[in-house]
Amino acid sequence: MTPERSIAERVDDCVKACLNGTPDGALVVEGIVRTFGFSPVAVEAHRGEIAALLDEMPPMFHKSGGGGWSFLNLCLDKRGEHWAGHQTMEALCCLGIAAGMAKWLRITLIADDGSECWSSDYVLMADRVAVARVGERFECNWHERQPAERPAASRSER
């Protein structure tokens, strides 16, 4: 009997199968640290596996279960078991984005004086993000994360 493949192994296999290999025609997805170039045809062919992998994540990441959660919480699966480190978590997010099943978003906490107190750029699987004011229970102001300005990296840095 063959042992069941871990979530991390399945993510790794799916990423390898979906990478484009050339910039021409690639579906480019910016991750937290890395940028991925996926083959649109391969992503479509692996759509079911990508959905199954995302379904292994806690409900708080899903639109219907919590509307998004911090990337740092993604290391635990829906059973509360540690399944991966940051690079594999990032790869899963980028696969989800390439398949149109996930987004990067930003949560910002705004002080009473209007200044930004705290911000987290990496929340997965939600359509919108709340901005709450200090001292208030909940005030909504929705916006999507804007891509970070990054200096161009050489090939060896990626």
C-alpha positions as CSV (number, residue, x, y, z in Angstrom):
1,M,0.0,0.0,0.0
2,T,1.4,3.4,-1.0
3,P,1.4,6.0,1.7
4,E,-0.8,9.1,1.1
5,R,1.2,12.0,-0.3
6,S,1.5,15.0,2.0
7,I,-0.1,18.4,1.2
8,A,3.4,19.8,0.8
9,E,4.4,17.1,-1.7
10,R,1.2,17.6,-3.7
11,V,1.8,21.4,-3.8
12,D,5.4,20.8,-5.0
13,D,4.3,18.4,-7.7
14,C,1.6,20.8,-8.9
15,V,4.0,23.8,-9.0
16,K,6.5,21.7,-11.0
17,A,3.8,20.6,-13.4
18,C,2.4,24.1,-13.9
19,L,5.6,26.1,-14.3
20,N,5.9,27.5,-17.8
21,G,9.7,27.2,-18.4
22,T,9.8,30.4,-20.5
23,P,8.6,33.9,-20.0
24,D,6.7,33.8,-23.3
25,G,3.0,33.3,-22.6
26,A,3.5,32.7,-18.9
27,L,0.9,33.6,-16.4
28,V,3.1,35.7,-14.0
29,V,2.1,35.7,-10.3
30,E,4.0,37.8,-7.8
31,G,4.4,36.0,-4.5
32,I,5.8,37.3,-1.2
33,V,9.4,36.6,-2.0
34,R,9.3,34.9,-5.4
35,T,7.6,35.5,-8.7
36,F,6.2,32.5,-10.6
37,G,5.6,32.0,-14.3
38,F,2.9,29.4,-14.8
39,S,1.6,27.8,-18.0
40,P,-2.1,28.8,-18.4
41,V,-2.8,25.5,-20.1
42,A,-1.2,23.5,-17.2
43,V,-2.9,25.6,-14.6
44,E,-6.3,24.8,-16.2
45,A,-5.4,21.1,-16.5
46,H,-4.5,21.1,-12.7
47,R,-7.5,23.2,-11.6
48,G,-9.1,20.4,-9.7
49,E,-5.9,19.6,-7.8
50,I,-5.4,23.3,-7.0
51,A,-8.9,23.5,-5.6
52,A,-8.4,20.3,-3.6
53,L,-5.2,21.7,-2.1
54,L,-6.9,25.0,-1.2
55,D,-9.7,23.1,0.4
56,E,-7.2,21.5,2.8
57,M,-6.6,25.0,4.4
58,P,-8.6,26.3,7.4
59,P,-12.1,27.8,6.7
60,M,-10.9,31.2,7.8
61,F,-9.0,31.5,4.5
62,H,-12.1,30.9,2.4
63,K,-14.6,33.5,1.4
64,S,-17.5,31.6,2.9
65,G,-15.6,30.7,6.1
66,G,-14.0,33.8,7.3
67,G,-13.2,36.0,4.3
68,G,-9.4,35.7,4.6
69,W,-6.7,35.3,7.2
70,S,-3.0,36.2,7.7
71,F,-0.5,34.3,5.6
72,L,1.3,33.4,8.7
73,N,-1.6,31.1,9.8
74,L,-1.4,29.1,6.5
75,C,1.2,26.7,8.0
76,L,-1.6,24.8,9.6
77,D,-4.1,22.8,7.6
78,K,-7.9,22.5,8.3
79,R,-7.1,19.8,10.9
80,G,-4.7,22.1,12.8
81,E,-1.7,20.1,11.7
82,H,1.5,21.8,10.5
83,W,1.9,21.0,6.8
84,A,4.5,23.4,5.3
85,G,7.0,26.2,5.6
86,H,6.7,29.7,4.1
87,Q,8.1,28.8,0.6
88,T,5.5,26.0,0.1
89,M,2.8,28.1,1.6
90,E,3.7,30.9,-0.9
91,A,3.7,28.4,-3.8
92,L,0.2,27.3,-2.9
93,C,-1.0,30.8,-2.7
94,C,0.5,31.6,-6.1
95,L,-1.1,28.5,-7.7
96,G,-4.5,29.6,-6.2
97,I,-4.0,33.1,-7.7
98,A,-3.0,31.7,-11.1
99,A,-6.2,29.6,-11.1
100,G,-8.3,32.6,-10.1
101,M,-9.2,31.0,-6.7
102,A,-7.2,33.3,-4.4
103,K,-5.9,36.9,-3.9
104,W,-3.3,38.7,-1.9
105,L,-5.0,41.4,0.2
106,R,-3.9,44.0,2.8
107,I,-5.3,44.6,6.3
108,T,-4.5,47.9,7.9
109,L,-5.3,49.2,11.4
110,I,-5.9,52.9,11.4
111,A,-5.5,55.0,14.6
112,D,-8.0,57.6,15.7
113,D,-5.8,60.3,14.2
114,G,-5.8,58.6,10.8
115,S,-2.3,57.3,10.9
116,E,-1.5,53.7,10.0
117,C,-0.7,51.7,13.1
118,W,-0.2,48.2,11.7
119,S,-0.4,46.5,8.4
120,S,-0.2,43.0,7.1
121,D,0.0,42.4,3.3
122,Y,-0.6,38.7,3.1
123,V,-4.1,37.4,3.5
124,L,-5.5,34.7,1.3
125,M,-8.8,33.7,-0.3
126,A,-10.9,36.8,0.4
127,D,-12.6,39.5,-1.8
128,R,-12.1,42.4,0.6
129,V,-10.3,43.6,3.7
130,A,-11.5,45.4,6.7
131,V,-9.8,48.5,8.1
132,A,-10.8,49.0,11.7
133,R,-10.1,52.1,13.8
134,V,-8.5,51.8,17.2
135,G,-11.1,51.9,19.9
136,E,-14.0,51.0,17.6
137,R,-15.4,47.5,17.4
138,F,-15.5,47.3,13.6
139,E,-15.6,49.8,10.8
140,C,-15.3,48.6,7.2
141,N,-13.4,50.3,4.5
142,W,-12.6,47.8,1.7
143,H,-9.5,47.8,-0.6
144,E,-7.3,45.4,-2.4
145,R,-3.5,45.1,-1.8
146,Q,-1.4,47.1,-4.3
147,P,1.7,45.5,-5.6
148,A,4.8,46.5,-3.7
149,E,7.4,48.6,-5.4
150,R,10.4,46.3,-5.6
151,P,13.8,46.9,-7.2
152,A,14.4,44.7,-10.1
153,A,16.1,41.5,-9.0
154,S,18.8,39.7,-11.0
155,R,18.1,36.2,-12.0
156,S,20.4,34.9,-9.3
157,E,18.4,36.6,-6.6
158,R,15.2,34.7,-7.6
